[in-house]
Amino acid sequence: GPDPPFQVSPDQRAGRTTEAVLGLLARLGGDGVVLLILEDLHWADPGPRRLVETMLRVGRQLPLCLVVSYRPDELHVRHPMRGLATALAADAAVDHLALAPLERHHLMTLLEQQLGERPSGGFVAAVVSASGGDPLVAEQLVAAQRAHLRLSDPFDQLGAARVGLLPEGAVRCLRLLAAARRPVPEALIRAMDLPGGRLPATALSEALA
């Protein structure tokens, strides 16, 4: 009979993928340098983390500038990235840059871009106080102001009020993503059989919008 199919373990598959990526980076670099940016590594699956760990060991032989971002406050005691974060912190060849909250004049620029006009002093003061300099929160406050919600309310109430304005399908989608606390592939979201039934085709696009 035919030979049984060749079986490859997950570790072997991950190792081969890493070797292939390293080879690709070496070829792409040529006489220059490849800039590779991996964002939100605290949400990554084991593959990207393993790739970064490997590049820490052999990366100095590659024409590569590697930039990774992650949120230290997300790394609880049993978080799978704590070991990698410790290795990055201990590596003297790694430059570390902590992103501080935006200052008032930077927030002013962001608000002007979001609104399409110069914001009032009172609105800027409200956003500075409520956002703590977090640009993502500031953008949500702009959206709340456009929805005619009171910015004097606590931010969690503003968020709940904005969610309350959304269609039911979008709300169910947001609840699913909030429970996951990490990015979820669109195909998986659409395939899930949830207690209230599967999400309609428009739910994800409405939630993202």
Phi and psi restraints in degrees (value plus and minus 20) as a CYANA .aco file:
   2 PRO   PHI     -87.4   -47.4
   2 PRO   PSI     131.6   171.6
   3 ASP   PHI     -85.8   -45.8
   3 ASP   PSI     123.8   163.8
   4 PRO   PHI     -82.9   -42.9
   4 PRO   PSI     128.8   168.8
   5 PRO   PHI     -81.0   -41.0
   5 PRO   PSI     124.4   164.4
   6 PHE   PHI     -91.2   -51.2
   6 PHE   PSI     105.1   145.1
   7 GLN   PHI    -118.3   -78.3
   7 GLN   PSI     114.3   154.3
   8 VAL   PHI    -138.8   -98.8
   8 VAL   PSI     107.7   147.7
   9 SER   PHI     -92.2   -52.2
   9 SER   PSI     137.9   177.9
  10 PRO   PHI     -76.2   -36.2
  10 PRO   PSI     -58.9   -18.9
  11 ASP   PHI     -84.7   -44.7
  11 ASP   PSI     -60.9   -20.9
  12 GLN   PHI     -85.0   -45.0
  12 GLN   PSI     -61.1   -21.1
  13 ARG   PHI     -84.2   -44.2
  13 ARG   PSI     -63.2   -23.2
  14 ALA   PHI     -84.4   -44.4
  14 ALA   PSI     -59.9   -19.9
  15 GLY   PHI     -84.0   -44.0
  15 GLY   PSI     -61.9   -21.9
  16 ARG   PHI     -87.7   -47.7
  16 ARG   PSI     -58.7   -18.7
  17 THR   PHI     -83.1   -43.1
  17 THR   PSI     -63.0   -23.0
  18 THR   PHI     -81.2   -41.2
  18 THR   PSI     -64.6   -24.6
  19 GLU   PHI     -80.6   -40.6
  19 GLU   PSI     -60.4   -20.4
  20 ALA   PHI     -85.4   -45.4
  20 ALA   PSI     -61.3   -21.3
  21 VAL   PHI     -85.4   -45.4
  21 VAL   PSI     -63.1   -23.1
  22 LEU   PHI     -82.2   -42.2
  22 LEU   PSI     -60.7   -20.7
  23 GLY   PHI     -84.0   -44.0
  23 GLY   PSI     -60.1   -20.1
  24 LEU   PHI     -83.2   -43.2
  24 LEU   PSI     -63.5   -23.5
  25 LEU   PHI     -82.2   -42.2
  25 LEU   PSI     -60.3   -20.3
  26 ALA   PHI     -83.4   -43.4
  26 ALA   PSI     -59.7   -19.7
  27 ARG   PHI     -91.4   -51.4
  27 ARG   PSI     -58.9   -18.9
  28 LEU   PHI     -86.5   -46.5
  28 LEU   PSI     -54.3   -14.3
  29 GLY   PHI     -82.8   -42.8
  29 GLY   PSI     -65.3   -25.3
  30 GLY   PHI      33.9    73.9
  30 GLY   PSI    -143.5  -103.5
  31 ASP   PHI    -111.7   -71.7
  31 ASP   PSI     -18.9    21.1
  32 GLY   PHI    -133.9   -93.9
  32 GLY   PSI    -171.8  -131.8
  33 VAL   PHI    -152.4  -112.4
  33 VAL   PSI     116.1   156.1
  34 VAL   PHI    -111.7   -71.7
  34 VAL   PSI     110.8   150.8
  35 LEU   PHI    -118.6   -78.6
  35 LEU   PSI      95.4   135.4
  36 LEU   PHI    -136.2   -96.2
  36 LEU   PSI     101.0   141.0
  37 ILE   PHI    -135.1   -95.1
  37 ILE   PSI     103.3   143.3
  38 LEU   PHI    -137.6   -97.6
  38 LEU   PSI      91.6   131.6
  39 GLU   PHI    -117.1   -77.1
  39 GLU   PSI     135.2   175.2
  40 ASP   PHI      31.8    71.8
  40 ASP   PSI      32.4    72.4
  41 LEU   PHI     -85.4   -45.4
  41 LEU   PSI     -39.8     0.2
  42 HIS   PHI     -87.7   -47.7
  42 HIS   PSI     -36.6     3.4
  43 TRP   PHI    -119.8   -79.8
  43 TRP   PSI     -23.2    16.8
  44 ALA   PHI     -93.6   -53.6
  44 ALA   PSI     135.2   175.2
  45 ASP   PHI    -102.1   -62.1
  45 ASP   PSI     158.2   198.2
  46 PRO   PHI     -79.7   -39.7
  46 PRO   PSI     -48.2    -8.2
  47 GLY   PHI     -77.7   -37.7
  47 GLY   PSI     -77.3   -37.3
  48 PRO   PHI     -81.0   -41.0
  48 PRO   PSI     -56.8   -16.8
  49 ARG   PHI     -84.5   -44.5
  49 ARG   PSI     -61.6   -21.6
  50 ARG   PHI     -84.5   -44.5
  50 ARG   PSI     -57.7   -17.7
  51 LEU   PHI     -81.4   -41.4
  51 LEU   PSI     -64.3   -24.3
  52 VAL   PHI     -84.7   -44.7
  52 VAL   PSI     -62.7   -22.7
  53 GLU   PHI     -79.1   -39.1
  53 GLU   PSI     -61.6   -21.6
  54 THR   PHI     -85.8   -45.8
  54 THR   PSI     -62.6   -22.6
  55 MET   PHI     -86.7   -46.7
  55 MET   PSI     -48.1    -8.1
  56 LEU   PHI     -83.2   -43.2
  56 LEU   PSI     -53.4   -13.4
  57 ARG   PHI    -101.1   -61.1
  57 ARG   PSI     -59.5   -19.5
  58 VAL   PHI    -137.9   -97.9
  58 VAL   PSI     -21.5    18.5
  59 GLY   PHI     -81.3   -41.3
  59 GLY   PSI     -46.2    -6.2
  60 ARG   PHI     -88.3   -48.3
  60 ARG   PSI     -31.8     8.2
  61 GLN   PHI    -111.3   -71.3
  61 GLN   PSI     -23.9    16.1
  62 LEU   PHI    -126.9   -86.9
  62 LEU   PSI     129.7   169.7
  63 PRO   PHI     -99.9   -59.9
  63 PRO   PSI      51.5    91.5
  64 LEU   PHI    -158.3  -118.3
  64 LEU   PSI     115.9   155.9
  65 CYS   PHI    -134.1   -94.1
  65 CYS   PSI      92.3   132.3
  66 LEU   PHI    -122.2   -82.2
  66 LEU   PSI     105.8   145.8
  67 VAL   PHI    -140.4  -100.4
  67 VAL   PSI     102.4   142.4
  68 VAL   PHI    -143.6  -103.6
  68 VAL   PSI     127.6   167.6
  69 SER   PHI    -146.7  -106.7
  69 SER   PSI     125.6   165.6
  70 TYR   PHI    -179.5  -139.5
  70 TYR   PSI     143.2   183.2
  71 ARG   PHI    -122.8   -82.8
  71 ARG   PSI      90.1   130.1
  72 PRO   PHI     -78.2   -38.2
  72 PRO   PSI     -53.1   -13.1
  73 ASP   PHI     -91.8   -51.8
  73 ASP   PSI     -28.9    11.1
  74 GLU   PHI    -107.5   -67.5
  74 GLU   PSI     -32.5     7.5
  75 LEU   PHI    -109.1   -69.1
  75 LEU   PSI      62.6   102.6
  76 HIS   PHI     -89.7   -49.7
  76 HIS   PSI     155.9   195.9
  77 VAL   PHI     -76.1   -36.1
  77 VAL   PSI     -58.8   -18.8
  78 ARG   PHI    -121.8   -81.8
  78 ARG   PSI      -5.1    34.9
  79 HIS   PHI     -85.0   -45.0
  79 HIS   PSI     114.9   154.9
  80 PRO   PHI     -84.6   -44.6
  80 PRO   PSI     -32.7     7.3
  81 MET   PHI    -117.3   -77.3
  81 MET   PSI     -21.7    18.3
  82 ARG   PHI     -79.2   -39.2
  82 ARG   PSI     -59.4   -19.4
  83 GLY   PHI     -83.6   -43.6
  83 GLY   PSI     -62.4   -22.4
  84 LEU   PHI     -87.0   -47.0
  84 LEU   PSI     -61.1   -21.1
  85 ALA   PHI     -80.9   -40.9
  85 ALA   PSI     -59.4   -19.4
  86 THR   PHI     -84.6   -44.6
  86 THR   PSI     -61.4   -21.4
  87 ALA   PHI     -85.2   -45.2
  87 ALA   PSI     -59.8   -19.8
  88 LEU   PHI     -83.9   -43.9
  88 LEU   PSI     -61.8   -21.8
  89 ALA   PHI     -86.8   -46.8
  89 ALA   PSI     -50.4   -10.4
  90 ALA   PHI    -106.8   -66.8
  90 ALA   PSI     -32.0     8.0
  91 ASP   PHI    -103.5   -63.5
  91 ASP   PSI      95.2   135.2
  92 ALA   PHI     -86.7   -46.7
  92 ALA   PSI     -40.4    -0.4
  93 ALA   PHI    -104.8   -64.8
  93 ALA   PSI     -24.7    15.3
  94 VAL   PHI    -115.7   -75.7
  94 VAL   PSI     107.7   147.7
  95 ASP   PHI    -108.9   -68.9
  95 ASP   PSI     114.5   154.5
  96 HIS   PHI    -132.1   -92.1
  96 HIS   PSI     115.6   155.6
  97 LEU   PHI    -152.5  -112.5
  97 LEU   PSI      92.7   132.7
  98 ALA   PHI    -109.6   -69.6
  98 ALA   PSI     105.3   145.3
  99 LEU   PHI    -105.1   -65.1
  99 LEU   PSI      92.9   132.9
 100 ALA   PHI    -102.7   -62.7
 100 ALA   PSI     143.0   183.0
 101 PRO   PHI     -79.3   -39.3
 101 PRO   PSI     132.7   172.7
 102 LEU   PHI     -85.7   -45.7
 102 LEU   PSI     121.2   161.2
 103 GLU   PHI    -100.6   -60.6
 103 GLU   PSI     149.0   189.0
 104 ARG   PHI     -76.1   -36.1
 104 ARG   PSI     -64.9   -24.9
 105 HIS   PHI     -89.0   -49.0
 105 HIS   PSI     -49.7    -9.7
 106 HIS   PHI     -91.0   -51.0
 106 HIS   PSI     -60.0   -20.0
 107 LEU   PHI     -82.9   -42.9
 107 LEU   PSI     -58.4   -18.4
 108 MET   PHI     -78.4   -38.4
 108 MET   PSI     -65.0   -25.0
 109 THR   PHI     -82.4   -42.4
 109 THR   PSI     -63.7   -23.7
 110 LEU   PHI     -81.6   -41.6
 110 LEU   PSI     -66.0   -26.0
 111 LEU   PHI     -83.8   -43.8
 111 LEU   PSI     -59.8   -19.8
 112 GLU   PHI     -83.1   -43.1
 112 GLU   PSI     -59.1   -19.1
 113 GLN   PHI     -87.5   -47.5
 113 GLN   PSI     -59.1   -19.1
 114 GLN   PHI     -90.9   -50.9
 114 GLN   PSI     -59.3   -19.3
 115 LEU   PHI    -105.8   -65.8
 115 LEU   PSI     -43.4    -3.4
 116 GLY   PHI      58.8    98.8
 116 GLY   PSI      -9.6    30.4
 117 GLU   PHI    -178.6  -138.6
 117 GLU   PSI     146.7   186.7
 118 ARG   PHI     -92.3   -52.3
 118 ARG   PSI     104.6   144.6
 119 PRO   PHI     -93.8   -53.8
 119 PRO   PSI     136.9   176.9
 120 SER   PHI     -92.5   -52.5
 120 SER   PSI     138.2   178.2
 121 GLY   PHI     -80.7   -40.7
 121 GLY   PSI     -58.7   -18.7
 122 GLY   PHI     -85.5   -45.5
 122 GLY   PSI     -59.5   -19.5
 123 PHE   PHI     -87.7   -47.7
 123 PHE   PSI     -61.4   -21.4
 124 VAL   PHI     -80.7   -40.7
 124 VAL   PSI     -64.2   -24.2
 125 ALA   PHI     -82.2   -42.2
 125 ALA   PSI     -60.1   -20.1
 126 ALA   PHI     -85.3   -45.3
 126 ALA   PSI     -61.3   -21.3
 127 VAL   PHI     -89.9   -49.9
 127 VAL   PSI     -61.6   -21.6
 128 VAL   PHI     -78.9   -38.9
 128 VAL   PSI     -64.2   -24.2
 129 SER   PHI     -88.9   -48.9
 129 SER   PSI     -63.5   -23.5
 130 ALA   PHI     -99.4   -59.4
 130 ALA   PSI     -50.6   -10.6
 131 SER   PHI    -110.3   -70.3
 131 SER   PSI     -43.7    -3.7
 132 GLY   PHI      43.4    83.4
 132 GLY   PSI       1.2    41.2
 133 GLY   PHI      68.1   108.1
 133 GLY   PSI     -16.5    23.5
 134 ASP   PHI    -100.0   -60.0
 134 ASP   PSI      96.6   136.6
 135 PRO   PHI     -84.4   -44.4
 135 PRO   PSI     -52.7   -12.7
 136 LEU   PHI     -87.4   -47.4
 136 LEU   PSI     -59.9   -19.9
 137 VAL   PHI     -87.0   -47.0
 137 VAL   PSI     -59.8   -19.8
 138 ALA   PHI     -79.7   -39.7
 138 ALA   PSI     -62.1   -22.1
 139 GLU   PHI     -83.5   -43.5
 139 GLU   PSI     -57.4   -17.4
 140 GLN   PHI     -87.4   -47.4
 140 GLN   PSI     -53.6   -13.6
 141 LEU   PHI     -88.5   -48.5
 141 LEU   PSI     -56.2   -16.2
 142 VAL   PHI     -81.7   -41.7
 142 VAL   PSI     -65.0   -25.0
 143 ALA   PHI     -82.6   -42.6
 143 ALA   PSI     -58.0   -18.0
 144 ALA   PHI     -85.5   -45.5
 144 ALA   PSI     -58.7   -18.7
 145 GLN   PHI     -85.7   -45.7
 145 GLN   PSI     -57.9   -17.9
 146 ARG   PHI     -86.7   -46.7
 146 ARG   PSI     -48.1    -8.1
 147 ALA   PHI    -105.9   -65.9
 147 ALA   PSI     -13.3    26.7
 148 HIS   PHI      41.8    81.8
 148 HIS   PSI      18.9    58.9
 149 LEU   PHI    -115.1   -75.1
 149 LEU   PSI     135.2   175.2
 150 ARG   PHI     -99.6   -59.6
 150 ARG   PSI      98.7   138.7
 151 LEU   PHI     -93.4   -53.4
 151 LEU   PSI     -30.2     9.8
 152 SER   PHI     -96.3   -56.3
 152 SER   PSI     -34.1     5.9
 153 ASP   PHI     -93.3   -53.3
 153 ASP   PSI     134.5   174.5
 154 PRO   PHI     -77.0   -37.0
 154 PRO   PSI     130.7   170.7
 155 PHE   PHI     -81.6   -41.6
 155 PHE   PSI     -56.3   -16.3
 156 ASP   PHI     -85.6   -45.6
 156 ASP   PSI     -52.6   -12.6
 157 GLN   PHI     -91.4   -51.4
 157 GLN   PSI     -56.2   -16.2
 158 LEU   PHI     -82.6   -42.6
 158 LEU   PSI     -64.2   -24.2
 159 GLY   PHI     -81.5   -41.5
 159 GLY   PSI     -63.8   -23.8
 160 ALA   PHI     -84.5   -44.5
 160 ALA   PSI     -57.6   -17.6
 161 ALA   PHI     -86.4   -46.4
 161 ALA   PSI     -60.0   -20.0
 162 ARG   PHI     -85.5   -45.5
 162 ARG   PSI     -61.9   -21.9
 163 VAL   PHI     -83.0   -43.0
 163 VAL   PSI     -56.2   -16.2
 164 GLY   PHI     -84.3   -44.3
 164 GLY   PSI     -39.0     1.0
 165 LEU   PHI    -104.3   -64.3
 165 LEU   PSI     -29.2    10.8
 166 LEU   PHI    -104.9   -64.9
 166 LEU   PSI     138.2   178.2
 167 PRO   PHI     -82.4   -42.4
 167 PRO   PSI     138.3   178.3
 168 GLU   PHI     -79.0   -39.0
 168 GLU   PSI     -62.1   -22.1
 169 GLY   PHI     -81.6   -41.6
 169 GLY   PSI     -61.4   -21.4
 170 ALA   PHI     -85.0   -45.0
 170 ALA   PSI     -58.8   -18.8
 171 VAL   PHI     -83.7   -43.7
 171 VAL   PSI     -63.5   -23.5
 172 ARG   PHI     -82.1   -42.1
 172 ARG   PSI     -59.7   -19.7
 173 CYS   PHI     -83.9   -43.9
 173 CYS   PSI     -63.6   -23.6
 174 LEU   PHI     -84.9   -44.9
 174 LEU   PSI     -57.2   -17.2
 175 ARG   PHI     -82.7   -42.7
 175 ARG   PSI     -60.5   -20.5
 176 LEU   PHI     -82.7   -42.7
 176 LEU   PSI     -67.1   -27.1
 177 LEU   PHI     -86.5   -46.5
 177 LEU   PSI     -56.5   -16.5
 178 ALA   PHI     -85.5   -45.5
 178 ALA   PSI     -58.0   -18.0
 179 ALA   PHI     -88.3   -48.3
 179 ALA   PSI     -55.1   -15.1
 180 ALA   PHI     -91.3   -51.3
 180 ALA   PSI     -52.7   -12.7
 181 ARG   PHI      37.6    77.6
 181 ARG   PSI       8.1    48.1
 182 ARG   PHI    -185.8  -145.8
 182 ARG   PSI     141.5   181.5
 183 PRO   PHI     -79.5   -39.5
 183 PRO   PSI     120.8   160.8
 184 VAL   PHI    -144.3  -104.3
 184 VAL   PSI     110.7   150.7
 185 PRO   PHI     -76.1   -36.1
 185 PRO   PSI     120.9   160.9
 186 GLU   PHI     -78.6   -38.6
 186 GLU   PSI     -60.2   -20.2
 187 ALA   PHI     -82.8   -42.8
 187 ALA   PSI     -56.3   -16.3
 188 LEU   PHI     -89.0   -49.0
 188 LEU   PSI     -60.7   -20.7
 189 ILE   PHI     -79.9   -39.9
 189 ILE   PSI     -64.6   -24.6
 190 ARG   PHI     -89.9   -49.9
 190 ARG   PSI     -44.7    -4.7
 191 ALA   PHI    -108.0   -68.0
 191 ALA   PSI     -33.8     6.2
 192 MET   PHI     -88.5   -48.5
 192 MET   PSI     114.0   154.0
 193 ASP   PHI    -117.5   -77.5
 193 ASP   PSI      74.3   114.3
 194 LEU   PHI    -107.6   -67.6
 194 LEU   PSI     145.8   185.8
 195 PRO   PHI     -73.4   -33.4
 195 PRO   PSI     -55.6   -15.6
 196 GLY   PHI    -112.4   -72.4
 196 GLY   PSI      -5.4    34.6
 197 GLY   PHI      74.2   114.2
 197 GLY   PSI     152.5   192.5
 198 ARG   PHI     -90.1   -50.1
 198 ARG   PSI     132.1   172.1
 199 LEU   PHI     -91.1   -51.1
 199 LEU   PSI     119.7   159.7
 200 PRO   PHI     -86.9   -46.9
 200 PRO   PSI     141.3   181.3
 201 ALA   PHI     -79.3   -39.3
 201 ALA   PSI     -49.5    -9.5
 202 THR   PHI    -105.7   -65.7
 202 THR   PSI     -31.1     8.9
 203 ALA   PHI     -82.2   -42.2
 203 ALA   PSI     -65.3   -25.3
 204 LEU   PHI     -87.2   -47.2
 204 LEU   PSI     -63.4   -23.4
 205 SER   PHI     -85.2   -45.2
 205 SER   PSI     -57.0   -17.0
 206 GLU   PHI     -86.7   -46.7
 206 GLU   PSI     -59.9   -19.9
 207 ALA   PHI     -85.5   -45.5
 207 ALA   PSI     -63.6   -23.6
 208 LEU   PHI     -85.8   -45.8
 208 LEU   PSI     -58.9   -18.9
